[in-house]
Amino acid sequence: MASLTRSILLPYRAASVYQVVADIEQYSEFLPWCIESTILESSPSLIVASLSFRIRGITHVLVTRNTLEQDRRMLLEMVSGPVRHFEGEWIFSDLGDGRGCSAEFNAYYELSGFTFFLQNKLSNQVARKVVEAFLERCTNVL
């Protein structure tokens, strides 16, 4: 199983950045390759969402179960999707004294078929683009 980690420092409170990440219905507005994002089920501690991605003309649908720890953490678990295995997490931590926060994205995944051979080359690029998209979104809305 492969893994990746990306973290960024932001000049915003952790609670504000958490809200941007938890606003899944807006992902199609800013997340690379995401063409549709739909909430299937929602409660204060859980969101089940469907994300549609178009990559090289092919649409892939990823359904995730997201366990929420308000303003601190979001655990991601694949329910169904185009990969063999996917789980991840976002962790948000205030730096104190109004200095902003850190946001960390961790993912663990296993690809299958031809995509397995592309795994090492593309995964870091994809992770970087995803984290950069959230950074830009925070800059635009906070």
C-alpha positions as CSV (number, residue, x, y, z in Angstrom):
1,M,0.0,0.0,0.0
2,A,1.3,3.5,-0.9
3,S,1.0,6.5,1.3
4,L,1.5,10.3,0.9
5,T,1.6,13.2,3.3
6,R,1.3,16.9,2.5
7,S,1.1,19.7,5.1
8,I,0.7,23.5,4.8
9,L,0.8,26.4,7.1
10,L,-2.1,28.9,6.7
11,P,-2.7,32.3,8.2
12,Y,-6.3,31.2,9.3
13,R,-7.8,29.6,12.3
14,A,-8.0,25.8,12.1
15,A,-11.8,25.9,12.5
16,S,-12.1,28.1,9.3
17,V,-9.9,25.8,7.3
18,Y,-11.8,22.8,8.5
19,Q,-15.0,24.4,7.3
20,V,-13.5,24.8,3.8
21,V,-12.5,21.1,3.7
22,A,-15.8,19.9,5.2
23,D,-17.8,21.9,2.5
24,I,-17.8,18.9,0.2
25,E,-20.6,20.2,-2.0
26,Q,-18.3,23.0,-3.2
27,Y,-15.4,20.7,-4.3
28,S,-16.5,20.7,-8.0
29,E,-15.9,24.5,-8.0
30,F,-12.2,24.3,-7.2
31,L,-10.8,20.8,-6.9
32,P,-8.8,19.6,-9.9
33,W,-10.6,17.1,-12.1
34,C,-13.8,17.1,-9.8
35,I,-16.9,17.7,-11.9
36,E,-19.5,16.9,-9.3
37,S,-19.7,16.6,-5.6
38,T,-22.8,15.4,-3.8
39,I,-23.7,14.7,-0.1
40,L,-25.5,11.4,0.1
41,E,-25.8,11.3,3.9
42,S,-25.0,13.9,6.6
43,S,-25.0,14.2,10.4
44,P,-22.8,16.3,12.8
45,S,-20.2,13.5,12.9
46,L,-20.5,11.9,9.5
47,I,-20.7,12.8,5.8
48,V,-21.1,10.2,3.0
49,A,-20.3,11.9,-0.3
50,S,-20.0,11.0,-3.9
51,L,-17.3,12.8,-5.9
52,S,-17.1,12.5,-9.7
53,F,-13.7,13.1,-11.4
54,R,-13.1,13.3,-15.1
55,I,-9.6,12.3,-16.0
56,R,-8.5,12.0,-19.7
57,G,-12.2,11.9,-20.8
58,I,-13.2,9.1,-18.4
59,T,-15.5,9.8,-15.4
60,H,-14.7,8.0,-12.2
61,V,-16.9,8.1,-9.1
62,L,-15.5,7.9,-5.6
63,V,-17.9,7.5,-2.6
64,T,-16.4,8.2,0.8
65,R,-17.5,7.9,4.4
66,N,-16.1,10.9,6.2
67,T,-15.9,10.9,10.0
68,L,-15.8,14.4,11.5
69,E,-14.1,15.7,14.6
70,Q,-15.4,19.3,14.5
71,D,-12.7,21.8,13.7
72,R,-9.9,19.2,14.2
73,R,-10.0,16.2,12.0
74,M,-11.7,14.5,9.1
75,L,-11.2,10.7,8.5
76,L,-11.9,9.5,4.9
77,E,-12.8,6.0,4.0
78,M,-13.6,4.8,0.5
79,V,-17.0,3.1,0.3
80,S,-16.7,2.5,-3.5
81,G,-14.5,3.8,-6.2
82,P,-12.0,3.2,-9.0
83,V,-9.1,2.1,-6.8
84,R,-8.5,-1.0,-4.8
85,H,-8.2,0.8,-1.5
86,F,-8.3,4.4,-0.2
87,E,-8.4,6.0,3.2
88,G,-7.1,9.3,4.4
89,E,-7.3,12.1,6.9
90,W,-7.1,15.8,7.3
91,I,-5.7,17.1,10.6
92,F,-6.1,20.8,11.5
93,S,-4.1,22.4,14.4
94,D,-3.9,26.0,15.5
95,L,-0.4,27.3,16.0
96,G,-1.4,29.6,18.9
97,D,-1.1,33.3,19.5
98,G,-3.1,34.0,16.3
99,R,-0.3,32.7,14.1
100,G,-2.6,30.6,11.9
101,C,-2.8,26.8,11.6
102,S,-1.3,23.8,10.0
103,A,-3.4,21.5,7.8
104,E,-2.1,18.1,7.1
105,F,-3.4,15.6,4.5
106,N,-2.5,11.9,4.7
107,A,-3.6,9.3,2.3
108,Y,-3.1,5.5,2.1
109,Y,-4.1,3.8,-1.1
110,E,-3.7,0.8,-3.4
111,L,-4.2,1.1,-7.1
112,S,-4.9,-1.7,-9.5
113,G,-4.3,-2.5,-13.1
114,F,-2.4,-0.1,-15.3
115,T,-2.8,2.7,-12.8
116,F,-0.5,0.7,-10.5
117,F,2.4,1.4,-12.8
118,L,1.7,5.2,-12.7
119,Q,1.3,5.3,-8.9
120,N,4.7,6.6,-7.8
121,K,5.0,9.2,-10.6
122,L,1.5,10.6,-10.4
123,S,0.5,10.3,-6.7
124,N,2.8,13.1,-5.5
125,Q,1.7,15.4,-8.3
126,V,-2.0,14.7,-7.6
127,A,-1.5,15.2,-3.8
128,R,0.3,18.5,-4.4
129,K,-2.4,19.8,-6.7
130,V,-5.2,18.8,-4.2
131,V,-3.5,20.5,-1.3
132,E,-2.7,23.6,-3.4
133,A,-6.4,23.7,-4.5
134,F,-7.5,23.8,-0.9
135,L,-4.9,26.5,-0.1
136,E,-6.2,28.6,-3.0
137,R,-9.8,28.0,-1.9
138,C,-9.0,29.2,1.7
139,T,-7.3,32.3,0.3
140,N,-10.4,33.1,-1.9
141,V,-13.1,32.5,0.8
142,L,-11.5,33.3,4.2
